[in-house]
Amino acid sequence: MMSPSSAAPTWLTARPVAHRALHDAARGVIENTPSAVDAALARGYAIEVDIQLSADGEALVFHDDTLERLTTASGPAGALTAAQLKATPLRGTADRMMTLAELLARVGGRVPLVIELKSLFDGDTAVAARAVEVLASYDGPAALMSFDPDLVAAVRRIAPHIPRGITMEHRYDDPEWDMLSPATKFAWGNLLHFPRTRPDFIAHYVKELPATAVSLARRATGLPVLTWTVRTPEDRAVAARHADQMIFEGFLP
């Protein structure tokens, strides 16, 4: 039986969460950008963003490990300094990448932030340490989450007061997860890292709900469940039945 986690804050599930902020590429509002953040703020949605480290150890708001999809540059995002990343044009917008500190200043505590720590799954927890450092001076509602149990465990160790979540799937059958062994996929998909990570919430893939481990955790510990990425009426129905709040994109709840 799992031990109860620390109580998750009520703000975590109080309102829908805009995935990578409220983006709409057709209108030139690109994911994880200032314009997408401003659009979410205007409608009062909570905001989910992704962060990863620059070459000089700064936390930048950006999803991909590489630059090709969203910028005019190429190669690993982590190979460039923060100044270089902030100067790199994003496709389809005049916006530029933000640092985590710039995101916090822009939001100013007006809505909750759910910040995903991106990982190369190499044991390096520096992105967690930098996020905690930047959040130390922030008074607004903010939570950290990651697919990587090592990063969640690091947040638990260095900043147990910050709400932490595990982002997860059940099967991990997309090719992007081919670097994981079957044993690791099973362990992560069934929350076997729970004694080490002790998450305050779960963020689970909507297409794989309901999931036994998640349902058990929700019932046994009251662990709230967010679900991603909700895009269709069918997804919304699943979220309503099996989660406490949705992380959405492509429509206005």
Beta strands, then each sheet from edge to edge (+ up, - down):
strand 1: 17-19
strand 2: 46-53
strand 3: 59-61
strand 4: 113-117
strand 5: 142-146
strand 6: 164-168
strand 7: 201-205
strand 8: 225-230
strand 9: 245-248
sheet 1: 3+ 2- 1- 9- 8- 7- 6- 5- 4-
end
